[in-house]
């Protein structure tokens, strides 16, 4: 159950950070960096802990 909650939270963080735009319509480097990190954790937990592929 903890894995599913972690997956939900990191997925939401990654989605928000990677799709966030500032007033000019561009991306901030901080949002992209932390969104990419959250996405890596999301994929790792999905493949290793939930699907047990690796």
C-alpha positions as CSV (number, residue, x, y, z in Angstrom):
1,X,0.0,0.0,0.0
2,X,2.9,2.4,0.8
3,X,4.3,1.8,-2.7
4,X,1.0,2.9,-4.3
5,X,0.8,6.0,-2.2
6,X,4.4,6.8,-3.0
7,X,3.7,6.3,-6.7
8,X,0.7,8.6,-6.6
9,X,2.6,11.4,-4.8
10,X,5.7,11.2,-7.0
11,X,3.5,11.0,-10.1
12,X,1.7,14.1,-9.2
13,X,4.9,16.0,-8.3
14,X,6.5,15.0,-11.6
15,X,3.4,15.9,-13.6
16,X,3.1,19.3,-11.9
17,X,6.8,20.1,-12.1
18,X,7.2,19.1,-15.8
19,X,4.1,20.9,-17.0
20,X,4.4,24.1,-14.9
21,X,4.9,27.3,-16.9
22,X,5.9,30.8,-15.6
23,X,4.4,34.1,-16.6
24,X,6.4,34.2,-19.8
25,X,5.3,30.7,-20.9
26,X,8.7,29.1,-20.3
27,X,9.9,26.5,-17.9
28,X,12.0,27.1,-14.7
29,X,15.1,25.0,-14.4
30,X,14.2,24.1,-10.8
31,X,10.8,22.7,-11.8
32,X,12.3,20.7,-14.6
33,X,15.1,19.3,-12.3
34,X,12.8,18.2,-9.5
35,X,10.2,17.0,-11.9
36,X,12.8,14.8,-13.6
37,X,14.0,13.5,-10.2
38,X,10.4,12.7,-9.2
39,X,9.9,10.9,-12.5
40,X,13.0,8.8,-12.0
41,X,11.7,7.7,-8.5
42,X,8.3,7.0,-10.0
43,X,9.6,4.8,-12.7
44,X,12.0,3.0,-10.3
45,X,9.2,2.1,-7.8
46,X,6.8,1.2,-10.6
47,X,9.2,-1.3,-12.3
48,X,11.1,-2.6,-9.4
49,X,8.7,-2.7,-6.5
50,X,5.3,-3.0,-8.1
51,X,5.8,-4.8,-11.4
52,X,9.0,-6.6,-10.2
53,X,10.5,-6.5,-13.7
54,X,14.1,-5.7,-12.7
